Amino acid sequence: MRKTMGRGPSLRRVRVAADGVVTVRLGKVELGQGILTALAQIAADELDVDLAQLRVLPATTVDGPDEGLTAGSRSVAAAGAALRDECAQLRALFVAHAIATRGLDPATVTVHGGVVADAAGRAASYGELAGEVDLERATAAQPKRASELRVVGTSVPRLDLPDKVTGRPRFIHDVALPGLRHGRVVRPPSPGATLVDVEGVPDNAVVVRDRSFLGVVAESEEDAVRAAATLAETARWAERDTLPDEDDLPAYLRSGPVETTVVAEATGPAPAAARRVTARYSRPFLAHASIAPSCGIARWDGDAVEVWSHTQGVHPLRRAVAQALHLDAARVTVSHVESAGCYGHNGADDAAFDAVLLARAVPGRPVRVLWSRRDELAWAPFGSAMAIDVAAGLDAAGNVVDWSFDVWSQGHVARPGYAGTPGFLALAHLSGDAEPLPAADPPLPDGGSARNAVPGYAFPRRRVVAHRALRTALRSSSLRSLGAFANVFAIESFMDELAAAAGRDPVEFRLAHLTDPRARAVIEAAAARTPRQPAENAGFGLGYARYKNSGGYCAVVAEVEATHEIRVRRLTAAVDVGRVVNPDGLRNQIEGGAVQATSWTLKERVRFDRRRVTSVDWEAYPILRFTEAPAVDVVLLDRPDEPSLGAGEAAQGPTAAAIANAVADALGVRVRDLPLTPERVIAAISSP
């Protein structure tokens, strides 16, 4: 019986055409992290084809697998493992069919470049066999051993970069569909505002108004911008104060109501504490601050809608759109188109839903919605502010005998469809609800507020508690590493404070409390790679974590210069993510994460008054400039016989802690509240 590639339920990701081209359709999406290149390497190795024969297709709900979200540094570990198994099965089926139908010698059969051949010269290509192979046959094939891999473990050039470097159309902003119209949404002046009336009606545009949702559709981009400006000038809104005191966010988070969860508790035997140390740490709300504003395109055809989006999950977005509009999910199609990386839940899904709502006004026409910089910085979900209390007891020898950790935060996940709600910004305006719904927190091992709140150190007694705020002043959702950034910053800053209290070296102090040899190895590697050369106004600091306590290991040493400002000169990161698929890609991920974390640590903070967000441009929301970026040295501890672990978010928390500890080393004062601005450093120096 002849089977066509891709119809078997277990082989949905991979198809082989008659010309030998292998297409891979994944549920994971390219966010600028190079994941499609890494997954292509895995497929090439298991299939024994050349990378030039592979075409990795964008994710779509039409015929692609539902692999959830591209988030949490899980793509290589989860999707990569599934793809590896599938390709191993596929290779085995092709080889078995070639032996059975072409008379190949099973003792000498090999596969190179998608051609199955034996020592006698008999051969058949995958393309020749594609229409004949029974894909529903079971095989006992296993993925290759590490020693058999030839593409995995090499620095293959990124497949997506040529278009981006040469400026060829690739991003969603470049999509030009026939009959394209342009839409803009007129945002309320503040999160708590509701629309009272609109007086002006712009020319050359269709106005869409539904309660507090207000937008326009026009023939051209320029007409849409002008029409939206006209509406904004004439719209009347009822506003009220809904935001907390920006300068006392810890008090706001602690004031309740909260949902309290004991995350971890251990009460083993230990000596009595000879000394107790306590500290409080915090971080502000953070913006994704994507360089390219969010964009979405939608087109209605009867009661069905097609969506193009740079979402992190095409299937979750599809379900959320269907839920929000009370549609059968089969009537919604979502296709991924790349944009600038966001590494979290920015405005991509909201822009897509804006386009869906506006496109209903012009059936049959695709409508493109492009957010403004103000939209992006004021209305995309933020990473939640966090407040953390830590206490520990030291015995007479200076070892930690008990540990207490409490973290307060808004929730960290409000992605479309999560916790049963569509989660779109526009729905709040449609419903008239000024206050956004509280974000949720997934349970550990992923976690949200509690991600990496449990220290990786061997403390005999410990208690870790998470307090999730049940009211939401500013809309929050997933930002790269979620709660791990602040939790690791607090844990690793406090480890330095404990080492100082015990009169011990920070590196030795950590190693004394670690039993995991891989954790010890990254700390030792980072420390060994960074020779300490004392310089005036300079300091060194270390930060370590295993991401989510189950992912990649990362230790960072920071060298800072502290004069009239804090400048990070160099970061050295040692990383263990098991089997390394693409060394250059891994270095890029760690370097990018470390530079972004440096920006968060030194500069970034969402600013607001009691009514509205005020950090709506690059002046009010500064990010690290190219001239301020530190040199980053990445040391890879490759373990080819271990499973691959995620790397994309491993550097965030260790980098923040390393910088904070280096500042304390340079100046002799501790700054516990992020960002580490000159004003906060001066305040710490001036405090008694």
Secondary structure, DSSP 4 states (H G I P E B T S, - for coil): ----TT-STT--SEEE-TTS-EEEE-S---SSS-HHHHHHHHHHHHHT--GGGEEEEPPBTTTS-----S-TT-IIIIIIHHHHHHHHHHHHHHHHHHHHHH---TTT-EEETTEEE-TTS-EEEHHHHTTT--TT------PPPGGG-SSTTS-PPPSSHHHHHHT-S-SGGG---TT-EEEEE---SSTT-EEEEE----TTEEEEEETTEEEEEESSHHHHHHHHHHHHHHEEEE-------GGGHHHHHHTS-EEEEEEEEEE---PPPSEEEEEEEEE--B----SSPPEEEEEEETTEEEEEE--S-HHHHHHHHHHHHT--GGGEEEEE---S--SB--SHHHHHHHHHHHHTTSTTS-EEEE--HHHHHHHSPBBPPEEEEEEEEE-TTS-EEEEEEEEEE--SB--TTGGG----HHHHHHHT--SPPPPB-PPTTT-STTTTTS-SS--SEEEEEEEEESS-SS-B--BTTTTHHHHHHHHHHHHHHHHHHHT--HHHHHHHT---HHHHHHHHHHHHTS-----TTEEEEEEEEEGGGTS-EEEEEEEEEESSSEEEEEEEEEEE-SS-S-HHHHHHHHHHHHHHHHHHHHT----B-SSSB---STTTS----GGGPPEEEEEE---TTSPP---TTTTHHHHHHHHHHHHHHHHS----BSS--HHHHHHHHH--
